[in-house]
């Protein structure tokens, strides 16, 4: 892993699907779309709204996560995104983001106020990248989520996770961590998390270069968020 901030522990889980991201989540309204097919109306509208959102115009964390969610422009040419919208004001208690990674319980999960899950699809419509932009009640909660992610990966069983040098964290938000590991079946995955104020972006993908490039693209939008909008 490549930490960008001082960590207390050396060294996402419904969102992260750590055994692989072979299938996209169902939209919150239950209307699923198979990769490569037309999205349900709520998902399509969510993706269009995110693509058009200007980070500098965000007025609160809920708007900030829409502006910083994964979009097609963050991915290689020919790729697309499938949004999995969560209704505004939804109870997130039964809809985890990070909780459960290597058996770890994330206290920060209770501080989430909104989230924007998006899956990146390659040119064949296969899910290759999973992401969530998450809003928290306080900046401290978002910072805790990053720290807890480090603690969770430190607990992963060594017989199942072989950690390797990951992509450079250059170009990411100052508060960021990057993990790369090889699973027992030989699959390599990269997890990238970066936070600013009350907003956290988490990506997981099988291709280190694609995942890191998407993270750097998102980082430019995170940096453009007004400090007063996200408590930075």
Buried (B, 14 or more C-beta within 10 A) or exposed (E): BBBBBEBEEEEBBBBBBBEBBEBBBEBBBEEBBEBEEEBBEBBBEBBEBBBEBEBEEBEBBBBBBBBBBBBBEBBBEEBBBBBBBBEEEEEBEEBBBBBBBBEBEBEBBEBBBBBBBBBBBBEEBBBBBBBBBBBBBBBEBBBBBBBBBBBBBBEBEEEBBBBEEBBEBEBBBEBBBBBBBBBEEEEBBBBBBBBBBBBBBBBBBBBBEBBBBBBBBBBEBBBBBBEEBBBB
